[in-house]
Structure formats: C-alpha cells, structure tokens
C-alpha cells in the first residue's frame, strides 16, 4: 500500500469514528503540503477521497471546503475538464447534502474552472446540465434554469418538465410565460435546436395535461399546433419557425401581428436582440444593449402580465453551445 493510500485510509477511519473536525484539518494540512510540492496527483487523491468521505458522512461544510480546495488544485495544475476530472467533481457534487450552502459556491467555481481551462466560454455543458438537474430536483427553478440553458442536448427535456410543473400551479393562460423562460434564452445563446426541442416537449405536455383547444395546421413545409386561447404561445412557435427560415420579413410581420399581445410583455429587448442575431435587423445602440437587455429580462423576470412576477439570474449568452 502506497503512502497516499495509507493516509487516505487513516483519515477515512477517523471519519467513520466521527472525528470529522480532526480528519478535515489533517486532510487540509496534507493536501497543502503536496500542493506546495506541485505534486498534483497526490493532492487530488487526498482531497477527492477526503471530500467524498465527509460528504457521505453528512458533513457538507467540511466536505464542501475540501471540494473548493480541490478546484484550487485543479486551477494551479491547469487541469483541463476531461472525463476524469469532471467525473470526480460531478460525483462530489451529487454527494452534497441537499441544503448545504457550500454546494452553490462549488457549482459556480466548477463552472469558472471549466470556462478557464475548457473549450466553452460559458462553462462546460455537462457541468451545467448536472447542476441544473440537481437544482430542478430540489425545486430551485431559478438556479435550474440558468444552468440548463447552457447545458447539453438532454437539458431541454429537464427544463420542459420543470417549466411545465411550475406552470401547473399557475393559471391556465400563463403557459406562454413559462415557455418563454426557456425559448428566449435558448435563442439568445444561439441554440435554436434546444429551443425547438423544448417547445415541442412543453407543448406536448400541455396538450396531454390540459383541456386547451388545439388546432393542427399543416402547410407544404411545416406542421403547427395553434392554441386559440394562447396567442403568445402561437407567437413563440412562429418565432422559432421564422428563425429557422431566417426571413426578416416574416419576423417583422410576426411582431406586428402580435403587437397588441406583446405590448404588456417585457420581451422587447430580447426580441430586438433576436432580430439582430438571426435577421440582421440592427438594434438601436445606446450604452451596452446586450447587458441592458439581459438585466431587464432575466433580473426582472420575463413574466409581465402573468399572475406572478418571475425573475431569473442567468449567465450572458455564449456562442457554440448548439
């Protein structure tokens, strides 16, 4: 048995015996020693095993502290987010006690690490997906949204389930507000595929789970579901179709046709940005419109006109996530 393995075993025995504070302090001291020697594999093994044992013992604070330390080691070692490094971090994330406040800090620092050393400026999609799914399971919708929007190809399904569940406790006419909470951010991050998938899954749930009347409209190029009582949901479906076709005239016509319904919504800046991104329609340049738009739309919510004001804090859009 190697020296590292003996150290890990000794500290695990202390944790089993309930000597949590002593084990935590000794693990920190040993890991610090290896870090000063730039012995990254030894520091990683000590911290990963120690954090895992403490988290499994319900010691979220101590375990979380070692998780943050491990990320510090990854940053110093310039460790890239590959299957092995992400696997370690995600297994630790899943082991956190539900109510442990350190978990959010760990998630944010994981995203920052993966952004710094990985290929995705907004953070690794797999990390976002796992974090978003955990937040959704824990009924923390705002945190779930901001991560799932930047997640993987599986994220729209999780997000559709979350938004639909959230919608079911609201009034029936608010369905478009919950759909927009995913569709507009997905479009703003350049992820049309995810926006389309979300819309299909959300409206399928809506059709099965409510008494809303639905009309099937087929043209030579597409099939659409039309909801006579939910004009803004029809708007979102047609918006996706317009983006897919890249037709500026169709986009302008759509905004004009639904103007009376859109006037009470605070989607204006988001739609202006979408107009510029997908149709080449220039936005008015005043200050930093992208930041202004995100601040208005996500911090103040995308509800507007619904029963409840919904707010969301989400990262800035990043390219290449489709």
N, C-alpha and C positions, 0 to 999 in steps of 0.2 A: 504494500500500500504506500502510495506516494505521500510526501509531506503535506501537500494540499488536501489530499483525501482524508488524512488523519485529522487535520484542522477542521475540515467540514464536519466530519463525524463527531468530533468532540463538541462542537458548537450545537449540532443537531440534538445531541444527548441533553445538553443544558436546556434547550428549548422544550424538549419532551418533559423534562423535570419541572418546567415552569420558571426557569431562571431567565426570563425574557430580557430584562434590562442588561444583565451581565453579558449574555450572549450577543446582544445588539452592540454593546460598546466594544467588545473584543473583536467582533467581525469588522467594525469600522477601523479599529487600530490596525488589524492585519491587512485589510484591503488598502489602507493608506500607505502602509509600508511597501506593498507591491506596486502601488501606483507611482510612488517616488522612484522606484527602480525601473519604471516603464515596463514592468512585467504584466502586460495587459491580460494575457490568458489567465494567469493566476488570480489577478484582481477580479476578473469577470466571473470565474468559477466560484470564488469565495462569496461575492456579492449576490450572484444569482441563487446559489443554494441557500444562503442565509435568508435572503428576502422571501424565497419560496416557503421555507420552513416557518418563518414568523407569520407570513400571511395565512398559511394553512392553520396556524395556531390561533388565528383571530386577532393577531397583533398588527392591525392596519397601520398604525402610526410608525412603529419601528420598521416593519416590513416596507412600508412606503418610503421611508427615509433611505433604506438601502437600494430601493428601486431608482430613486433620484441619483444616488451616488453611482449606480451602475451606468446610468446615462451620461454622467460626468466622465466616467472612464471611457465610454464609447466615443465621446466627443474628443477627448485628449488623444485617444488611439486612432482617431479618424476612421472609425469603424463604419463601413457602409451598410445601409439597410438591405441585407440579403436574407435568404430563407432562415439561416441560423440565427442571426442577430434579432430579426423580427420575431422569430419563433420564441426566443427566450422572453422578449419583452411582452409579447401578447399573452403568453402563458401566465406571466406575473400579473398582467392587467386583469385577466379573468379570475385570478385568485383573490383579488381585493374584496374585503367585506363591503357590502352594498353601500353603507352610509359613510364610509371612510373619506374624509375631506381631501386627504392627500392624493386620492385617485385622479381628481381633475387636474392637479398640478402635474402628475405623472403623464397623463394623456397629452397635455399641452407641450410638455418638454419632449415627449416622444415625437410629436408632430414636428417640432422645431429641429430636432436632431435629424429626422428623415429628410426634412427640407434642405438642411445644410449639406448633408453628405449623399443624398439620393438624387434621382433624376426629376422629381416632381416639386416644383417651387412651392406649392401649397401643402406639401406633406404627402407621405406615402398613402395611396388609396386604400390599401389593405388595413393600415392602422386606423384610418378614418372610418372604414366600414365596421371593424370590430368595436371601436369606441362608440360609434353611433348606435350599433345594435344593442350594446350594453345599456346605454342611456335610454333607448326606446323600451327595453325590458323593464327598466327601473322607473318608467313613466316620467322621464325628464325630457319632454319633447323638444325644447329649445336647443339643448345641447345635442340631442339626437339629430335634429335637422342639420345643424351646421357641419356635422361630420359626415352624415350620409350624403349630403350634396356633393362632397368631394371624395366619395367612396368608390366602390368597384361596380362592375356590371350587375352585381347582386343587390346593391343598395336601393335601387328604385322599388324593389318588392318590399323591403323592410319599411321604407318610407311611406309607400302606399298604404300598408297595413296600419302604420302609426297615424297618418293623417285621417284615414277613414275612421279609425277607432275614436279619434279626437272629435271628429265631425259628428259622430252618432250621439254625443251628449249635447249637441247644439241644435239649433232649429234647422229644419229641412232645407230652407232657402240658402243656408250658408255654405253649402257644398263647394261652390267655386272658390271661396276664400281659402279653404284648406287645400284644394287642388293647386291654387296659385302659389302657395307657400313652397311647393317643390318645383313647379313648372318654370316660374320666372327665374329663380336662382339657377336651375339647371341650364336654361338658355343663356344666362349671364356668364356662366362658366364655360360656354361653348360646347355643352354636352347635349346636343339635340336627341341623340339616341336614347339617353336616360330620360329626358323629358317625355318623349313619345311612349316609352315603356311605362313610366309612372302613370301617364294619363290613361293608358289602356287598362292597367291594373286597378286604378282608382275608380274609373267609370264602370268597370266590370263589377266591382264590389257594390257600387252604388245601384246598379241595375238589379242585382240579386237581392240587395238588402232593403230596398225601399219600394214604395208604391208610386214612384215618379213615373209619369208617362214618358215613353221614349219612342222616337220615330227613326227608323232606319232610312237613310238617304244614300242612294248609290249613284255615282256618276261613272263616266267611262274610265276615270283614273283613280277613284278612291271611294271608300265606303265610310259614311259618317253616321254617328248616333246624334240625333238632335233632341235636346231637352226643352220642350216648350216653356216650362216654368223656370228654367235656369239659363237665361240668356248669357250670363257671364261665363258659364261652363262651355256653352257653344262658342263663345269668343275665344276661349283658350284652345279649344280643339282646332278652330280655324286658324288661329295664330300659328300653331305647330305646322299646319298644312302650308301656310304662307312661307314660313321659314324654310321648310323643306324645298319648296319651289324657288325660293329666292326672288319672288316677284314683288317689287316695291309698290306697284300699283295696287296689288291685292292687299298689301299691308295697310296702305293709306285708306283704301275703301273699307276695310275691316274696322279701323279706328273710327272712321266717320259714321259707319252704320251703327256701331255700338256706343257712340259718344254719350248718349243720354244715360246709359248704364254705367259707363266708365267715370262719369263726372264726379261721383261720390267716392271713388276708389283712389287710393294713393299709389297707383301703379304707373303714374305718368312718366316719372323719370326712368323707371325700369324699361318701359316701352320705348322711350326715346333712345336709350342705350341699345336695345334690341334692334331698333330701326337703323342705327348706325352700324352695328356689328354685322347684321345679316343683309341689309338692303342698301347700304351706302348713303343713308339719309343723315346728313350731318346734324349733330346736336348743337344747340347754342353753347358757346364757350364762355362760361362765367366761373371763375375760380377753378376748382377741380370737380367737374360734374360727376365723375365716376364715384369719388368719395362722398360727395353730397348725396348722390342717389342712393348709395349703399347705406349711408347714415339714416336717411329718411325712411327707406324701405324696410331695412332689417331692424334698426333700433326702435323705430316707431311702429313696426308691425305692418303687415300687408292686408289687414282686415278692412277697415274703412267701410262702414255701412252695415257690418255684421252686429250680432248681439254683443260680442265681447271683443275688445281690442287685443290682438295677438302681437307679441313682439318677438324678434329673433335677432340673435347676435351671430353673425356668420363671417368667415374669412373673406377677403377680397377674391374675386374670380381669378382663376389661373388657367392658362391655356393647356392644351394637350391632355385633358382628362377624359376625352371621349373614348 
